[in-house]
Amino acid sequence: MGLTSALGSVLFVLGLSGICTGFVQENCTNYKLQFERIYSVPGDMAMLNSTLVSPDVFNFTTVPYNITWYDSKTGQEMSNQTGRILVKEETLWFLNVTLDDNGEYVTIVRTPFRCYRQATKLIVDSLTGECGRPRKVDQTLMNGVADTLSCPLKDYMSKLDSYNISSSIKWYKGCEHIVDGTGKYSYRDMTTLMIQRVEPQNNGSYTCTLTFTLGGITGSVSETIDARIREVYSLVPQVREPASEIIKAEIGSSFSKRCLVFVPGVGKPFVSILWIARDKFIRNTQPSDRVYTSQTSFNIQDVPDKGAWLERLLIISELREEDFHINYTCRSYSSRGHPEGYFTLLPADPNIILPIGSVLGGVTVLFIIGVVIYYLFKVDIVLWFRRVFPVLYTNKGNISQQVCNSSKSHAYCTHYTPRWKNTVAKHKMSEWVSHRDSVNSVNRLTK
């Protein structure tokens, strides 16, 4: 193990010592020419980046390596030149590009056991005299809404940030400098220009220029954007239904709920609507399935807001117990985002109206019967109550008279004799008649 490590170190040193011989003779794994080209103009700075220092190539975190840049035209190693060239590991900087710098530059990464090769192409275009760069990047602005342009220099900014080097950016429309916060324009961040309510006159060339100091030289790099106005556009979809709601339904019944999405814009939007339950898409669209969705309907409107309405139904032909207590989500898919809305399906509450109505009806009937009985047998009820609970009454006078005195119907009470008194009187009269007949019979016998 120690011998192998020592041998590897010797080979690594020999490899480094052989750099001066050039790269032609070395048998390296060739990753050929990078697809991405670097474009520049005389006077600008340019950055060439190698992609060989990557875990896809070798384990650079544990294996020692060395990086060397070569000019493919001469085969000579690239080295630092004050005010012209700066080599920083996998990055080759041109601090002041000239037309002679046009060409391919080769990176060789050497490890103790292997080496890797890659070429990067720098294309230097002549200035044409017009503002901006000869090569432009196409970007689209949507008419009638706020939109943004993105500066294609983010790689430069990320590399400078890794060096802890500050930088600044300026935007131009044609040759005119755009000041942040003036008119329709504002700098959203270091790389984004926002235009409030785009109009047809906002088309044209926009240039972003990044300025920084590197290797003691202050320079800049620029990119030009050809902005075109597009009439057909769509913004972030808005899910109007469902709206985070709770819906109750009877088990065994049929159920349907629509997903309603509004997409602000002009023309037909490229938006898809899908229903999701239990983290799975509901893809069934046939009525023969118990749970299925309809096809998406589409409708354009111009007032009050321009846009398109999209609608898709979720249909359950027969609700079962497993359909309840879960969230059903409607999600819209577009290049602008994936907003969604949902509802929770719960079983319907028990129907308590019928039992409550029956109880109230029974109470009403009993109340009416009680009132009728009270008015028909009012006096009898009072007399019975006083006879059963005499201790509650201290006045021992004539009960019927007291009742009549307290009664509002005096005419009725004047001639009223309680039923129990009539019964007693009849009983006493019968006893007296029987006694009288017995006395008369005895008198006749004695005579």
Secondary structure as a PSIPRED ss2 file (coil, helix, strand):
# PSIPRED VFORMAT (PSIPRED V4.0)

   1 M C   1.000  0.000  0.000
   2 G H   0.000  1.000  0.000
   3 L H   0.000  1.000  0.000
   4 T H   0.000  1.000  0.000
   5 S H   0.000  1.000  0.000
   6 A H   0.000  1.000  0.000
   7 L H   0.000  1.000  0.000
   8 G H   0.000  1.000  0.000
   9 S H   0.000  1.000  0.000
  10 V H   0.000  1.000  0.000
  11 L H   0.000  1.000  0.000
  12 F H   0.000  1.000  0.000
  13 V H   0.000  1.000  0.000
  14 L H   0.000  1.000  0.000
  15 G H   0.000  1.000  0.000
  16 L H   0.000  1.000  0.000
  17 S H   0.000  1.000  0.000
  18 G C   1.000  0.000  0.000
  19 I H   0.000  1.000  0.000
  20 C H   0.000  1.000  0.000
  21 T H   0.000  1.000  0.000
  22 G C   1.000  0.000  0.000
  23 F C   1.000  0.000  0.000
  24 V C   1.000  0.000  0.000
  25 Q C   1.000  0.000  0.000
  26 E C   1.000  0.000  0.000
  27 N C   1.000  0.000  0.000
  28 C C   1.000  0.000  0.000
  29 T E   0.000  0.000  1.000
  30 N E   0.000  0.000  1.000
  31 Y E   0.000  0.000  1.000
  32 K E   0.000  0.000  1.000
  33 L E   0.000  0.000  1.000
  34 Q C   1.000  0.000  0.000
  35 F C   1.000  0.000  0.000
  36 E C   1.000  0.000  0.000
  37 R C   1.000  0.000  0.000
  38 I E   0.000  0.000  1.000
  39 Y E   0.000  0.000  1.000
  40 S E   0.000  0.000  1.000
  41 V C   1.000  0.000  0.000
  42 P C   1.000  0.000  0.000
  43 G C   1.000  0.000  0.000
  44 D C   1.000  0.000  0.000
  45 M C   1.000  0.000  0.000
  46 A E   0.000  0.000  1.000
  47 M E   0.000  0.000  1.000
  48 L E   0.000  0.000  1.000
  49 N E   0.000  0.000  1.000
  50 S C   1.000  0.000  0.000
  51 T C   1.000  0.000  0.000
  52 L C   1.000  0.000  0.000
  53 V C   1.000  0.000  0.000
  54 S C   1.000  0.000  0.000
  55 P C   1.000  0.000  0.000
  56 D C   1.000  0.000  0.000
  57 V C   1.000  0.000  0.000
  58 F C   1.000  0.000  0.000
  59 N C   1.000  0.000  0.000
  60 F C   1.000  0.000  0.000
  61 T C   1.000  0.000  0.000
  62 T C   1.000  0.000  0.000
  63 V C   1.000  0.000  0.000
  64 P C   1.000  0.000  0.000
  65 Y C   1.000  0.000  0.000
  66 N E   0.000  0.000  1.000
  67 I E   0.000  0.000  1.000
  68 T E   0.000  0.000  1.000
  69 W E   0.000  0.000  1.000
  70 Y E   0.000  0.000  1.000
  71 D E   0.000  0.000  1.000
  72 S C   1.000  0.000  0.000
  73 K C   1.000  0.000  0.000
  74 T C   1.000  0.000  0.000
  75 G C   1.000  0.000  0.000
  76 Q C   1.000  0.000  0.000
  77 E E   0.000  0.000  1.000
  78 M C   1.000  0.000  0.000
  79 S C   1.000  0.000  0.000
  80 N C   1.000  0.000  0.000
  81 Q E   0.000  0.000  1.000
  82 T C   1.000  0.000  0.000
  83 G C   1.000  0.000  0.000
  84 R C   1.000  0.000  0.000
  85 I E   0.000  0.000  1.000
  86 L E   0.000  0.000  1.000
  87 V E   0.000  0.000  1.000
  88 K E   0.000  0.000  1.000
  89 E C   1.000  0.000  0.000
  90 E C   1.000  0.000  0.000
  91 T E   0.000  0.000  1.000
  92 L E   0.000  0.000  1.000
  93 W E   0.000  0.000  1.000
  94 F E   0.000  0.000  1.000
  95 L C   1.000  0.000  0.000
  96 N C   1.000  0.000  0.000
  97 V C   1.000  0.000  0.000
  98 T C   1.000  0.000  0.000
  99 L H   0.000  1.000  0.000
 100 D H   0.000  1.000  0.000
 101 D H   0.000  1.000  0.000
 102 N C   1.000  0.000  0.000
 103 G E   0.000  0.000  1.000
 104 E E   0.000  0.000  1.000
 105 Y E   0.000  0.000  1.000
 106 V E   0.000  0.000  1.000
 107 T E   0.000  0.000  1.000
 108 I E   0.000  0.000  1.000
 109 V E   0.000  0.000  1.000
 110 R E   0.000  0.000  1.000
 111 T C   1.000  0.000  0.000
 112 P C   1.000  0.000  0.000
 113 F C   1.000  0.000  0.000
 114 R C   1.000  0.000  0.000
 115 C E   0.000  0.000  1.000
 116 Y E   0.000  0.000  1.000
 117 R E   0.000  0.000  1.000
 118 Q E   0.000  0.000  1.000
 119 A E   0.000  0.000  1.000
 120 T E   0.000  0.000  1.000
 121 K E   0.000  0.000  1.000
 122 L E   0.000  0.000  1.000
 123 I E   0.000  0.000  1.000
 124 V E   0.000  0.000  1.000
 125 D C   1.000  0.000  0.000
 126 S C   1.000  0.000  0.000
 127 L C   1.000  0.000  0.000
 128 T C   1.000  0.000  0.000
 129 G C   1.000  0.000  0.000
 130 E C   1.000  0.000  0.000
 131 C C   1.000  0.000  0.000
 132 G C   1.000  0.000  0.000
 133 R C   1.000  0.000  0.000
 134 P C   1.000  0.000  0.000
 135 R C   1.000  0.000  0.000
 136 K E   0.000  0.000  1.000
 137 V E   0.000  0.000  1.000
 138 D E   0.000  0.000  1.000
 139 Q E   0.000  0.000  1.000
 140 T E   0.000  0.000  1.000
 141 L E   0.000  0.000  1.000
 142 M E   0.000  0.000  1.000
 143 N C   1.000  0.000  0.000
 144 G C   1.000  0.000  0.000
 145 V C   1.000  0.000  0.000
 146 A C   1.000  0.000  0.000
 147 D E   0.000  0.000  1.000
 148 T E   0.000  0.000  1.000
 149 L E   0.000  0.000  1.000
 150 S E   0.000  0.000  1.000
 151 C C   1.000  0.000  0.000
 152 P C   1.000  0.000  0.000
 153 L C   1.000  0.000  0.000
 154 K H   0.000  1.000  0.000
 155 D H   0.000  1.000  0.000
 156 Y H   0.000  1.000  0.000
 157 M H   0.000  1.000  0.000
 158 S H   0.000  1.000  0.000
 159 K H   0.000  1.000  0.000
 160 L H   0.000  1.000  0.000
 161 D H   0.000  1.000  0.000
 162 S H   0.000  1.000  0.000
 163 Y C   1.000  0.000  0.000
 164 N C   1.000  0.000  0.000
 165 I C   1.000  0.000  0.000
 166 S C   1.000  0.000  0.000
 167 S E   0.000  0.000  1.000
 168 S E   0.000  0.000  1.000
 169 I E   0.000  0.000  1.000
 170 K E   0.000  0.000  1.000
 171 W E   0.000  0.000  1.000
 172 Y E   0.000  0.000  1.000
 173 K E   0.000  0.000  1.000
 174 G C   1.000  0.000  0.000
 175 C C   1.000  0.000  0.000
 176 E E   0.000  0.000  1.000
 177 H E   0.000  0.000  1.000
 178 I E   0.000  0.000  1.000
 179 V C   1.000  0.000  0.000
 180 D C   1.000  0.000  0.000
 181 G C   1.000  0.000  0.000
 182 T C   1.000  0.000  0.000
 183 G C   1.000  0.000  0.000
 184 K C   1.000  0.000  0.000
 185 Y E   0.000  0.000  1.000
 186 S E   0.000  0.000  1.000
 187 Y E   0.000  0.000  1.000
 188 R E   0.000  0.000  1.000
 189 D E   0.000  0.000  1.000
 190 M C   1.000  0.000  0.000
 191 T C   1.000  0.000  0.000
 192 T E   0.000  0.000  1.000
 193 L E   0.000  0.000  1.000
 194 M E   0.000  0.000  1.000
 195 I E   0.000  0.000  1.000
 196 Q C   1.000  0.000  0.000
 197 R C   1.000  0.000  0.000
 198 V C   1.000  0.000  0.000
 199 E C   1.000  0.000  0.000
 200 P H   0.000  1.000  0.000
 201 Q H   0.000  1.000  0.000
 202 N H   0.000  1.000  0.000
 203 N C   1.000  0.000  0.000
 204 G E   0.000  0.000  1.000
 205 S E   0.000  0.000  1.000
 206 Y E   0.000  0.000  1.000
 207 T E   0.000  0.000  1.000
 208 C E   0.000  0.000  1.000
 209 T E   0.000  0.000  1.000
 210 L E   0.000  0.000  1.000
 211 T E   0.000  0.000  1.000
 212 F E   0.000  0.000  1.000
 213 T E   0.000  0.000  1.000
 214 L E   0.000  0.000  1.000
 215 G C   1.000  0.000  0.000
 216 G C   1.000  0.000  0.000
 217 I E   0.000  0.000  1.000
 218 T E   0.000  0.000  1.000
 219 G E   0.000  0.000  1.000
 220 S E   0.000  0.000  1.000
 221 V E   0.000  0.000  1.000
 222 S E   0.000  0.000  1.000
 223 E E   0.000  0.000  1.000
 224 T E   0.000  0.000  1.000
 225 I E   0.000  0.000  1.000
 226 D E   0.000  0.000  1.000
 227 A E   0.000  0.000  1.000
 228 R E   0.000  0.000  1.000
 229 I E   0.000  0.000  1.000
 230 R E   0.000  0.000  1.000
 231 E C   1.000  0.000  0.000
 232 V C   1.000  0.000  0.000
 233 Y E   0.000  0.000  1.000
 234 S E   0.000  0.000  1.000
 235 L C   1.000  0.000  0.000
 236 V C   1.000  0.000  0.000
 237 P C   1.000  0.000  0.000
 238 Q E   0.000  0.000  1.000
 239 V E   0.000  0.000  1.000
 240 R E   0.000  0.000  1.000
 241 E E   0.000  0.000  1.000
 242 P C   1.000  0.000  0.000
 243 A C   1.000  0.000  0.000
 244 S C   1.000  0.000  0.000
 245 E E   0.000  0.000  1.000
 246 I E   0.000  0.000  1.000
 247 I E   0.000  0.000  1.000
 248 K E   0.000  0.000  1.000
 249 A E   0.000  0.000  1.000
 250 E C   1.000  0.000  0.000
 251 I C   1.000  0.000  0.000
 252 G C   1.000  0.000  0.000
 253 S C   1.000  0.000  0.000
 254 S C   1.000  0.000  0.000
 255 F E   0.000  0.000  1.000
 256 S E   0.000  0.000  1.000
 257 K E   0.000  0.000  1.000
 258 R E   0.000  0.000  1.000
 259 C E   0.000  0.000  1.000
 260 L E   0.000  0.000  1.000
 261 V E   0.000  0.000  1.000
 262 F E   0.000  0.000  1.000
 263 V E   0.000  0.000  1.000
 264 P E   0.000  0.000  1.000
 265 G E   0.000  0.000  1.000
 266 V E   0.000  0.000  1.000
 267 G C   1.000  0.000  0.000
 268 K C   1.000  0.000  0.000
 269 P C   1.000  0.000  0.000
 270 F C   1.000  0.000  0.000
 271 V C   1.000  0.000  0.000
 272 S E   0.000  0.000  1.000
 273 I E   0.000  0.000  1.000
 274 L E   0.000  0.000  1.000
 275 W E   0.000  0.000  1.000
 276 I E   0.000  0.000  1.000
 277 A E   0.000  0.000  1.000
 278 R C   1.000  0.000  0.000
 279 D C   1.000  0.000  0.000
 280 K E   0.000  0.000  1.000
 281 F E   0.000  0.000  1.000
 282 I C   1.000  0.000  0.000
 283 R C   1.000  0.000  0.000
 284 N C   1.000  0.000  0.000
 285 T C   1.000  0.000  0.000
 286 Q C   1.000  0.000  0.000
 287 P C   1.000  0.000  0.000
 288 S C   1.000  0.000  0.000
 289 D C   1.000  0.000  0.000
 290 R C   1.000  0.000  0.000
 291 V E   0.000  0.000  1.000
 292 Y E   0.000  0.000  1.000
 293 T E   0.000  0.000  1.000
 294 S C   1.000  0.000  0.000
 295 Q C   1.000  0.000  0.000
 296 T C   1.000  0.000  0.000
 297 S E   0.000  0.000  1.000
 298 F E   0.000  0.000  1.000
 299 N E   0.000  0.000  1.000
 300 I E   0.000  0.000  1.000
 301 Q E   0.000  0.000  1.000
 302 D C   1.000  0.000  0.000
 303 V C   1.000  0.000  0.000
 304 P C   1.000  0.000  0.000
 305 D C   1.000  0.000  0.000
 306 K C   1.000  0.000  0.000
 307 G E   0.000  0.000  1.000
 308 A E   0.000  0.000  1.000
 309 W E   0.000  0.000  1.000
 310 L E   0.000  0.000  1.000
 311 E E   0.000  0.000  1.000
 312 R E   0.000  0.000  1.000
 313 L E   0.000  0.000  1.000
 314 L E   0.000  0.000  1.000
 315 I E   0.000  0.000  1.000
 316 I E   0.000  0.000  1.000
 317 S C   1.000  0.000  0.000
 318 E C   1.000  0.000  0.000
 319 L C   1.000  0.000  0.000
 320 R C   1.000  0.000  0.000
 321 E H   0.000  1.000  0.000
 322 E H   0.000  1.000  0.000
 323 D H   0.000  1.000  0.000
 324 F C   1.000  0.000  0.000
 325 H C   1.000  0.000  0.000
 326 I E   0.000  0.000  1.000
 327 N E   0.000  0.000  1.000
 328 Y E   0.000  0.000  1.000
 329 T E   0.000  0.000  1.000
 330 C E   0.000  0.000  1.000
 331 R E   0.000  0.000  1.000
 332 S E   0.000  0.000  1.000
 333 Y E   0.000  0.000  1.000
 334 S E   0.000  0.000  1.000
 335 S C   1.000  0.000  0.000
 336 R C   1.000  0.000  0.000
 337 G E   0.000  0.000  1.000
 338 H C   1.000  0.000  0.000
 339 P C   1.000  0.000  0.000
 340 E E   0.000  0.000  1.000
 341 G E   0.000  0.000  1.000
 342 Y E   0.000  0.000  1.000
 343 F E   0.000  0.000  1.000
 344 T E   0.000  0.000  1.000
 345 L E   0.000  0.000  1.000
 346 L E   0.000  0.000  1.000
 347 P E   0.000  0.000  1.000
 348 A C   1.000  0.000  0.000
 349 D C   1.000  0.000  0.000
 350 P C   1.000  0.000  0.000
 351 N C   1.000  0.000  0.000
 352 I C   1.000  0.000  0.000
 353 I H   0.000  1.000  0.000
 354 L H   0.000  1.000  0.000
 355 P H   0.000  1.000  0.000
 356 I H   0.000  1.000  0.000
 357 G H   0.000  1.000  0.000
 358 S H   0.000  1.000  0.000
 359 V H   0.000  1.000  0.000
 360 L H   0.000  1.000  0.000
 361 G H   0.000  1.000  0.000
 362 G H   0.000  1.000  0.000
 363 V H   0.000  1.000  0.000
 364 T H   0.000  1.000  0.000
 365 V H   0.000  1.000  0.000
 366 L H   0.000  1.000  0.000
 367 F H   0.000  1.000  0.000
 368 I H   0.000  1.000  0.000
 369 I H   0.000  1.000  0.000
 370 G H   0.000  1.000  0.000
 371 V H   0.000  1.000  0.000
 372 V H   0.000  1.000  0.000
 373 I H   0.000  1.000  0.000
 374 Y H   0.000  1.000  0.000
 375 Y H   0.000  1.000  0.000
 376 L H   0.000  1.000  0.000
 377 F C   1.000  0.000  0.000
 378 K H   0.000  1.000  0.000
 379 V H   0.000  1.000  0.000
 380 D H   0.000  1.000  0.000
 381 I H   0.000  1.000  0.000
 382 V H   0.000  1.000  0.000
 383 L H   0.000  1.000  0.000
 384 W H   0.000  1.000  0.000
 385 F H   0.000  1.000  0.000
 386 R H   0.000  1.000  0.000
 387 R H   0.000  1.000  0.000
 388 V H   0.000  1.000  0.000
 389 F C   1.000  0.000  0.000
 390 P H   0.000  1.000  0.000
 391 V H   0.000  1.000  0.000
 392 L H   0.000  1.000  0.000
 393 Y C   1.000  0.000  0.000
 394 T C   1.000  0.000  0.000
 395 N C   1.000  0.000  0.000
 396 K C   1.000  0.000  0.000
 397 G C   1.000  0.000  0.000
 398 N C   1.000  0.000  0.000
 399 I H   0.000  1.000  0.000
 400 S H   0.000  1.000  0.000
 401 Q H   0.000  1.000  0.000
 402 Q H   0.000  1.000  0.000
 403 V H   0.000  1.000  0.000
 404 C H   0.000  1.000  0.000
 405 N H   0.000  1.000  0.000
 406 S H   0.000  1.000  0.000
 407 S C   1.000  0.000  0.000
 408 K C   1.000  0.000  0.000
 409 S C   1.000  0.000  0.000
 410 H H   0.000  1.000  0.000
 411 A H   0.000  1.000  0.000
 412 Y H   0.000  1.000  0.000
 413 C H   0.000  1.000  0.000
 414 T H   0.000  1.000  0.000
 415 H C   1.000  0.000  0.000
 416 Y C   1.000  0.000  0.000
 417 T C   1.000  0.000  0.000
 418 P C   1.000  0.000  0.000
 419 R H   0.000  1.000  0.000
 420 W H   0.000  1.000  0.000
 421 K H   0.000  1.000  0.000
 422 N H   0.000  1.000  0.000
 423 T H   0.000  1.000  0.000
 424 V H   0.000  1.000  0.000
 425 A H   0.000  1.000  0.000
 426 K H   0.000  1.000  0.000
 427 H H   0.000  1.000  0.000
 428 K H   0.000  1.000  0.000
 429 M H   0.000  1.000  0.000
 430 S H   0.000  1.000  0.000
 431 E H   0.000  1.000  0.000
 432 W H   0.000  1.000  0.000
 433 V H   0.000  1.000  0.000
 434 S H   0.000  1.000  0.000
 435 H H   0.000  1.000  0.000
 436 R H   0.000  1.000  0.000
 437 D H   0.000  1.000  0.000
 438 S H   0.000  1.000  0.000
 439 V H   0.000  1.000  0.000
 440 N H   0.000  1.000  0.000
 441 S H   0.000  1.000  0.000
 442 V H   0.000  1.000  0.000
 443 N H   0.000  1.000  0.000
 444 R H   0.000  1.000  0.000
 445 L H   0.000  1.000  0.000
 446 T H   0.000  1.000  0.000
 447 K C   1.000  0.000  0.000
